């Protein structure tokens, strides 16, 4: 059996967003449920973290950092007060980071799983998506840790180079401002982050669809995105800029006192949280669709469809509208 594929339409920015939007609309209730479960808490935490952190610190200051009587009787109060003062501001950010990481991994796993199956026209069920966490969540966590270790190692290298340059400037007596060296280091780190987002952006889809973990999804993502790096960059830029805009806009409200102030306070949290939830949902869906297009560009998708459906003429159903990819299977 030989497999041939008709030419696919040009894969562009608008096409990826359009096809991901079709999948989301075809299973709107399913994705709304997943968004409320995982993405809405993430959005609320991101929007309200600054306010919660300030309230937490203010409450701690009003409390006077009181120390239990038993603690005072066992050891000097100065030591415990010092530790309390040092650890108190770190408690909320630490809890925030752990909760955000857990919700983000769950959201990425379930939504990617659902979009992947929706792309093929398979049934998309909430219970199946939740059950998939038992296998995909550990793999996603290990892959996330591997990516962070690589980024941390590169950051250490950049910091070491910046430090050596500063020492060289001091040794040679050159009049090079320290700010220039540090600005170059920050620019290098920013460039590294963008390159990582572009090349490793498909890692989550690889973990979910191909059941791999660790460094392999990162390598596989870098391979698949070849030829479509510009498109991946524009997607990162689009969703990243929109995320930053929403977060900045949520902190730009000038609140007044009274009923109007209370109403504005609620709106400044609810509206950005809802907008951010939809943005994150479309970002995950677009990334998964980009993964499928990348597989098609490398000639991997046609055979996968042929093996699954094994019919003479196959299409990828998103909804009642027409679909972008048609695969023909010719039997000899």
C-alpha positions in Angstrom: 0.0 0.0 0.0 1.5 3.3 -1.0 0.4 6.6 0.4 0.3 10.0 -1.3 -0.9 13.3 0.0 -2.4 16.2 -1.8 -0.5 19.4 -1.3 -1.5 21.2 1.9 -2.4 24.9 1.9 0.3 27.3 2.9 1.0 26.9 6.6 0.9 30.5 7.9 0.1 32.4 11.1 -3.6 32.9 10.2 -4.1 29.3 9.1 -2.8 27.9 12.4 -5.0 30.2 14.4 -8.0 29.5 12.2 -7.7 25.7 12.5 -7.1 25.8 16.2 -10.2 28.0 16.6 -12.2 25.4 14.6 -11.2 22.6 17.0 -12.1 24.7 20.0 -15.5 25.7 18.6 -16.3 22.1 17.7 -15.8 21.0 21.3 -16.6 24.3 23.1 -18.1 22.8 26.2 -15.2 20.4 26.7 -12.6 23.1 26.4 -14.6 25.5 28.6 -14.7 22.9 31.3 -10.9 22.3 31.1 -10.3 26.0 31.1 -12.4 26.6 34.2 -10.6 23.7 36.0 -7.0 24.7 35.2 -6.6 27.9 33.2 -8.9 30.1 35.2 -7.0 29.6 38.5 -3.8 30.2 36.6 -5.2 33.5 35.2 -6.5 34.6 38.6 -3.2 33.9 40.2 -1.3 35.8 37.6 -3.6 38.8 37.7 -4.0 39.1 41.4 -0.6 37.9 42.7 0.7 41.4 43.1 -2.3 42.4 45.2 -2.3 39.2 47.2 1.5 39.6 47.9 1.1 43.1 49.2 -1.9 42.1 51.3 0.1 39.2 52.7 3.1 41.4 53.6 0.8 44.0 55.2 -1.0 41.4 57.3 2.3 40.0 58.4 3.5 43.5 59.4 0.3 44.2 61.3 0.7 40.9 63.1 4.0 42.1 64.3 5.7 38.8 63.4 4.5 37.3 66.7 6.3 34.2 67.9 4.7 31.4 70.0 5.5 31.3 73.7 6.9 27.8 73.5 9.4 28.9 70.9 10.5 31.8 73.0 11.2 29.5 76.0 13.3 27.1 74.0 15.7 29.4 72.2 16.7 33.1 71.9 13.9 35.2 70.3 16.3 37.2 68.1 17.2 34.1 66.0 13.6 33.0 65.4 12.5 36.6 64.7 15.3 36.9 62.1 14.4 33.6 60.5 10.7 34.6 60.5 11.5 37.9 58.9 13.6 36.2 56.2 11.2 33.4 55.4 7.8 35.2 55.7 8.1 37.1 52.3 9.2 33.9 50.5 6.3 31.8 51.6 3.6 33.2 49.3 5.8 33.3 46.2 6.9 29.7 46.8 3.3 28.5 47.2 2.4 30.6 44.2 5.1 29.0 42.0 4.2 25.4 43.1 0.5 25.9 42.5 1.2 27.7 39.2 3.5 24.9 38.0 1.0 22.1 38.9 -1.9 23.9 37.2 0.1 24.7 34.2 1.3 21.1 33.6 -2.3 19.8 34.1 -3.7 22.4 31.7 -1.0 21.7 29.1 -1.5 18.0 29.3 -5.3 17.9 29.1 -5.8 20.6 26.5 -3.0 19.3 24.3 -4.5 15.8 24.6 -7.9 17.0 23.6 -6.8 19.2 20.7 -4.6 16.3 19.4 -7.6 13.9 19.4 -9.9 16.6 18.1 -7.6 17.2 15.2 -8.2 13.6 14.0 -11.9 13.9 14.7 -11.8 11.4 17.5 -14.3 11.7 20.4 -13.1 14.2 23.0 -14.3 13.5 26.5 -13.6 15.3 29.7 -13.0 12.1 31.8 -10.6 10.7 29.3 -8.6 14.0 29.3 -8.4 14.0 33.1 -7.4 10.3 33.1 -4.6 11.0 30.7 -2.9 13.0 33.5 -1.8 9.8 35.2 0.6 9.0 32.4 1.4 12.4 30.8 1.9 14.5 34.0 5.0 12.7 35.2 6.5 12.8 31.7 5.7 16.5 31.4 7.3 17.3 34.8 10.5 15.4 33.9 10.7 17.2 30.6 10.1 20.6 32.3 12.9 19.9 34.8 15.3 18.9 32.0 14.5 22.1 30.1 15.0 24.3 33.2 18.3 22.6 34.0 19.5 23.3 30.5 18.4 26.9 30.7 20.0 27.3 34.1 23.3 25.8 32.8 23.3 28.3 30.0 22.5 31.2 32.3 25.5 30.2 34.5 27.7 30.2 31.4 26.5 33.7 30.5 26.9 34.9 34.1 30.5 33.5 34.2 31.3 35.3 30.9 29.9 38.5 32.2 31.9 38.2 35.4 35.1 37.5 33.5 34.5 40.5 31.2 34.1 42.7 34.3 37.3 41.4 35.8 39.0 42.0 32.4 37.8 45.5 32.3 39.1 46.1 35.8 42.5 44.5 35.0 43.0 46.4 31.7 41.7 49.7 33.1 39.3 50.2 30.2 36.5 52.7 30.8 33.7 50.3 29.9 30.6 50.9 32.1 29.5 47.9 34.1 25.9 48.5 32.9 27.0 47.8 29.3 28.3 44.3 30.3 25.2 43.5 32.3 22.9 44.8 29.6 24.7 42.5 27.1 24.2 39.6 29.6 20.5 40.3 30.0 20.2 40.5 26.2 21.9 37.2 25.8 19.6 35.6 28.3 16.5 37.1 26.6 17.7 35.8 23.2 18.3 32.4 24.8 14.7 32.4 26.2 13.2 33.2 22.8 15.3 30.6 21.1 14.2 28.0 23.7 10.5 28.9 23.3 10.7 28.6 19.5 12.7 25.4 19.4 11.2 23.7 22.4 7.6 25.0 22.0 6.4 21.7 20.6 7.8 19.6 23.5 4.5 19.4 25.3 2.7 18.1 22.2 5.5 15.5 21.7 5.2 14.3 25.3 1.4 13.9 25.0 1.3 12.5 21.4 4.5 10.4 21.4 4.8 9.3 25.0 8.4 10.5 25.4 10.0 12.4 28.2 13.2 14.1 29.3 15.6 15.4 26.7 14.0 13.5 23.8 10.9 15.8 23.5 13.2 18.8 23.4 15.3 17.3 20.6 12.2 16.1 18.8 10.6 19.6 19.0 13.8 21.2 17.6 13.7 18.8 14.7 10.0 19.2 13.9 10.0 23.0 14.0 12.7 23.2 11.3 11.3 25.0 8.3 8.6 26.6 10.4 10.7 28.5 13.0 9.5 31.9 11.7 5.9 30.8 12.2 6.7 29.5 15.7 8.4 32.8 16.5 5.4 34.9 15.4 3.1 32.7 17.5 5.4 33.1 20.6 5.6 36.9 19.9 1.8 37.2 19.5 0.7 35.3 22.5 3.5 36.6 24.7 2.8 40.2 23.8 -0.9 39.7 24.5 -0.2 38.1 27.8 2.1 41.0 28.9 -0.5 43.5 27.7 -3.3 41.9 29.7 -1.2 41.7 32.9 -0.1 45.3 32.6 -3.6 46.4 31.8 -4.9 44.6 34.9 -2.6 46.7 37.1 -3.4 50.0 35.3 -6.8 50.6 36.9 -7.0 53.6 39.3 -9.3 52.5 42.0 -11.5 54.9 44.0 -13.2 54.5 47.3 -16.8 53.5 47.9 -19.0 51.3 45.8 -17.4 52.4 42.6 -13.9 51.4 43.9 -15.2 48.0 45.0 -16.8 47.4 41.6 -13.7 48.5 39.7 -11.6 46.3 42.0 -13.8 43.3 41.0 -13.7 44.1 37.3 -10.0 44.7 37.3 -9.6 41.0 38.4 -12.5 39.2 36.7 -12.2 40.7 33.2 -8.4 40.2 32.8 -8.6 36.7 34.3 -11.3 35.7 31.8 -9.3 37.3 28.9 -6.1 35.6 30.0 -7.8 32.3 30.3 -9.0 32.4 26.7 -5.6 33.6 25.6 -3.8 30.6 27.2 -6.4 28.2 25.8 -5.9 29.5 22.2 -2.1 29.4 22.8 -2.1 25.7 23.7 -4.5 24.8 20.9 -2.4 26.7 18.3 0.8 25.1 19.5 -0.8 21.6 19.1 -2.0 22.5 15.6 1.5 23.7 14.8 2.8 20.4 15.9 0.5 18.6 13.5 1.5 20.9 10.7 5.2 20.3 11.4 4.6 16.5 11.3 2.9 17.0 7.9 5.8 19.1 6.6 8.1 16.2 7.5 5.9 13.6 5.9 4.9 11.9 9.1 1.2 12.9 9.3 -0.1 11.2 6.2 1.1 7.7 7.2 -0.3 8.2 10.7 -3.7 9.1 9.3 -3.5 6.2 6.8 -2.7 3.7 9.5 -5.5 4.8 11.7 -8.4 5.1 9.3 -7.3 2.9 6.4 -9.9 4.2 4.0 -9.5 5.2 0.3 -10.0 9.0 0.8 -9.4 10.5 4.2 -9.9 13.9 5.7 -9.3 15.4 9.0 -12.7 16.5 10.4 -12.8 19.5 12.6 -16.5 20.3 12.3 -19.0 20.6 9.4 -16.7 23.0 7.6 -14.0 21.8 5.2 -10.6 20.8 6.5 -7.1 21.8 5.3 -5.4 18.4 4.8 -6.6 15.6 2.6 -4.7 12.3 2.4 -5.3 9.8 -0.4 -4.5 6.1 0.1 -3.8 4.1 -3.0 -3.9 0.3 -2.6 -1.9 -2.0 -5.0 
